[in-house]
Amino acid sequence: MTVNEVLHFVDNLVYEKTGKRLDDVQKAVVEGTWQRETYKQIAEKCHVSKNHVGDVGYQLWQVLSERLGEDINKQNFCSIIERLFLAPLPIIIQNNNKQNNNHNFNFGSQTLGKNNYEEQKSYEDNQKNKLSNYDLTLAPKIIRFYNRETEIKTLSNWILSQNSRLISVLGLRGIGKTTLVKRFVDLNLHEFEIVIWRSLKFPKSLNLLLDDLLSFCNISIKESTDDKLRQLLNLIVEKKCLIILDDVHNLFVSGQLAGQYQTQYKDYQNLFQAIAESEHQSHFILISQEQCSEIHCLDQELYPVKCLELSGMDNAEILKTKGLQDEDRWLELIQLYEGIPAYLQDIAALTKDIFDGKVAELLMETKVVITANMQYYFRQLFERLSIVEQQIVKEFSKRDRPISRADLSQKLDLSSTDFINGLQSLQQRYLVRKINDEKNLFNLSPVFKEYVKNSWQL
């Protein structure tokens, strides 16, 4: 199958899905991917940045995935196209357009020489073997990605240039941590020999996690946890691995200060410290709503560890597909809900249901509207706090403006140690933000503050 045939095929698929033909950069991505070029090589030919080519490629793979009904990316594009080409029967491809539900492509009618067929079959088998080293089953599929280019560049620099071995991506729930990391993986999958994504939403013991990771890599597993940990360390020395652990905060205990491990998960500390302190060529990304205490204490000048703390977004594009009116007020709505995508998704749905999508009418409300989903999450979050933290946030909620540390301390019947540790813990949960001015002021997350004011004040 020639590159022109591939371009023609992809162009038709994209046209049927979007009504638009491939532009020059999209053609270069298809051609370069077919010829096994990297995004960097494609970018040099097009005289654009590598990140721009990655963005174009990502959007193209999404369109093709939806059109063909398969999860397509840069790594498997060639093998899927070749499989369609070699298929002896028509391939039925799902189409989301209601007027035409199916489309037939019959590539099997073409005659292949025996050597040609064997070469292509061998290549397809090699591709399958390579893809078998990638396990993204538990990773989300990203449909839209907004305004995180700076963070993507930061991750790329830390991992691909600075060789940072352990990275925490941190922030409030719903702020886009998982989306950001998945976007980085999609753009850079080809940089790694092994990529594994695991969720700790329902955490397992370290022993079982090590079994899982080693089993996936076809390593004969030893009995003791220490031996398994050594096996993993040997693996990440020999292979360039990227391992992502999502929802790490579920390892931590409720009712205490941030980042304190539950008893049955304390040995995760050994894993994270070993990753940070050992010499190897691999990278671990931890996604969490709370900082891991041992990572927070490690000297980043001595150890290759990094923390990326996400803040809210201020891009009106985030509301483009929500069916809202009064576009001139969207930024005001975004600022009111701290630019957190999950909050904005909830409030957009409520605005459509109650205010017919009229943002201006919602903003006429005298108080911040807390949706049912937000209330459920905030209740869980409040109950997760230590008693000291609960006292501090209740005092914050009585005030409409930021407050100094000294003034806040005077209002609370807490020891100096409890107060300072509680305030730091709230910062490590990304609920309290320090305002860097000469008065050294602190403020509680405004949306969470409204919830506490309405639900927990006596």
Secondary structure, DSSP 4 states (H G I P E B T S, - for coil): --HHHHHHHHHHHHHHHHS----HHHHHHHHHHHTT--HHHHHHHHTS-HHHHHHHHHHHHHHHHHHHTS---TTTHHHHHHHHHH-SSPEEEE---TT--EEEE--TTS---HHHHHHHHHHHHHHHHHHTTEE-TTSPPPS---S-HHHHHHHHIIIIIS--SEEEEE-STTSSHHHHHHHHHHHHGGG-SEEEEEE-SS---HHHHHHHHHHHTTPPP-SSHHHHHHHHHHHHHHS-EEEEEE-GGGGBPTTSSTTPBPGGGTTHHHHHHHHHHS--S-EEEEEESS--HHHHHS-TTTS-EEEEE------GGGGTTTT-S-GGGHHHHHHHTTT-HHHHHHHHHHHHHHHTT-HHHHHTSSS----HHHHHHHHHHHHHS-HHHHHHHHHHHT-SS-EEHHHHHHTS---HHHHHHHHHHHHHTTSEEEE-STT-EEEE-HHHHHHHHHHT--
